Amino acid sequence: MKIPYLSFNYQHSLMKSELKDACDSIIESGWFIMGEALKKFEQEYAQLSNTSDAVGVANGLDALIISLKTLGIKEGDEIIVPSNTYIASWLAVSAVGAIPIPVEPNIKTYNLDVDRIEEKISSRTKAIMPVHLYGLPCEMDRIMEIAKKHNLFVVEDNAQAHLATYNGKITGSFGNLNATSFYPGKNLGALGDAGAITGNDTELIEKVRILRNYGSEKKYYNMVKGVNSRLDEMQAAILSVKLNYIAQLTNERKVIARKYDKELSDIEGLTLPIINDGATHVYHIYLVRTPKRDELMKHLINLGVYPFIHYPLPPHLQEAYAEFGYKKGDFPIAEEIADTCLSIPLYPGLTDAETTYVVESIKSFFE
Ligand SMILES: *Cc1c(COP(=O)(O)O)cnc(C)c1O
């Protein structure tokens, strides 16, 4: 059996004719940028996110950068970020000239260790950027409390957690502005690059709308130095189709995760994902950990099961961040996760027989 890390075959088979119709309708309309399809998707995504507004942008990294810019984050400001996140969270901070201040994750949830945030807050700190990594929400209640106490903005990085909730509230609805990505492989994915910003502060949202479109509200009249980061009509129409399936597809992810949880739970030396109190997990990534990660990975590939590593090198050890002079050992928890983590295949359409094969393949390694 051959099991890829990710396959779109099943989810696209559910909606192929609708996707084609959506593309056809955009071609027929003759309007490709900033039109009705975008307006429609923005309304639908705001509703899904339980926010007053959603603004489509070109990708998730831009969504983060534009959020920070809109909040006035600038040169020399400090932003609290996880030490173990995908590089985009850090790059967004750098892009506006601010400094990412890493905070170690909780080794069980892989999300920001809330008890370590306050010791990193200085007079220059302007915002906290919680990342709901792998599809599990951060402890947002406590993070919002800390932000309030220290007068900080919160920008959620919700790229991996569409439809996840914390204490009944959906991720992407807590912060002042929140960024998400619709990169094809995300739980809600376009057929190309796309992203969005969500929020409830209409004044901020208005600024976002202007910034993403050349700093212009009225064509050829520029109020600020904006960027070109628009979500095009084709991707918006595609996302509107996919939005109708996201609840079903998320449930299918959870069913597969439950099976992995059950079948893999008694393997000694293998750590499974947990769900912290108050959270729901949407399993963008089903991440296991073992000190024998490299050997397990080789074993699985030999059997035709293709895992992935999210992520092999934490941001502080990336060449791109050599300027900060961080070295191995500076963020040991992030490093431990990077050295021991393995993401096993989990996507809607993974059949029961395939899930069983993944389980048996993992078991045969530990036997
Ligand atoms: C994917 C991702 C992003 C960036 O999204 P793009 O659309 O690829 O720019 C940002 N943060 C996290 C946590 C992500 O997983």
The ligand as a Tripos MOL2 file, in Angstrom:
@<TRIPOS>MOLECULE
LIG
   15    15     1     0     0
SMALL
NO_CHARGES

@<TRIPOS>ATOM
      1 C1          0.8740   28.3110    6.3430 C.3       1 LIG1
      2 C2          1.1420   29.1570    7.4950 C.ar      1 LIG1
      3 C3          1.3540   30.5350    7.3650 C.ar      1 LIG1
      4 C4          1.5240   31.2430    6.0510 C.3       1 LIG1
      5 O1          0.5720   31.0300    5.1070 O.3       1 LIG1
      6 P1          0.8980   31.2190    3.5470 P.3       1 LIG1
      7 O2         -0.4380   31.3060    2.9380 O.co2     1 LIG1
      8 O3          1.6910   30.0450    3.1230 O.co2     1 LIG1
      9 O4          1.6650   32.4940    3.4070 O.co2     1 LIG1
     10 C5          1.5160   31.2850    8.5120 C.ar      1 LIG1
     11 N1          1.5010   30.7170    9.7260 N.ar      1 LIG1
     12 C6          1.3200   29.3900    9.8950 C.ar      1 LIG1
     13 C7          1.3200   28.8240   11.2670 C.3       1 LIG1
     14 C8          1.1550   28.5730    8.7860 C.ar      1 LIG1
     15 O5          1.0020   27.2560    8.9690 O.3       1 LIG1
@<TRIPOS>BOND
     1     1     2 1
     2     2     3 ar
     3     2    14 ar
     4     3     4 1
     5     3    10 ar
     6     4     5 1
     7     5     6 1
     8     6     7 2
     9     6     8 1
    10     6     9 1
    11    10    11 ar
    12    11    12 ar
    13    12    13 1
    14    12    14 ar
    15    14    15 1
@<TRIPOS>SUBSTRUCTURE
     1 LIG1         1 GROUP 0 **** ****
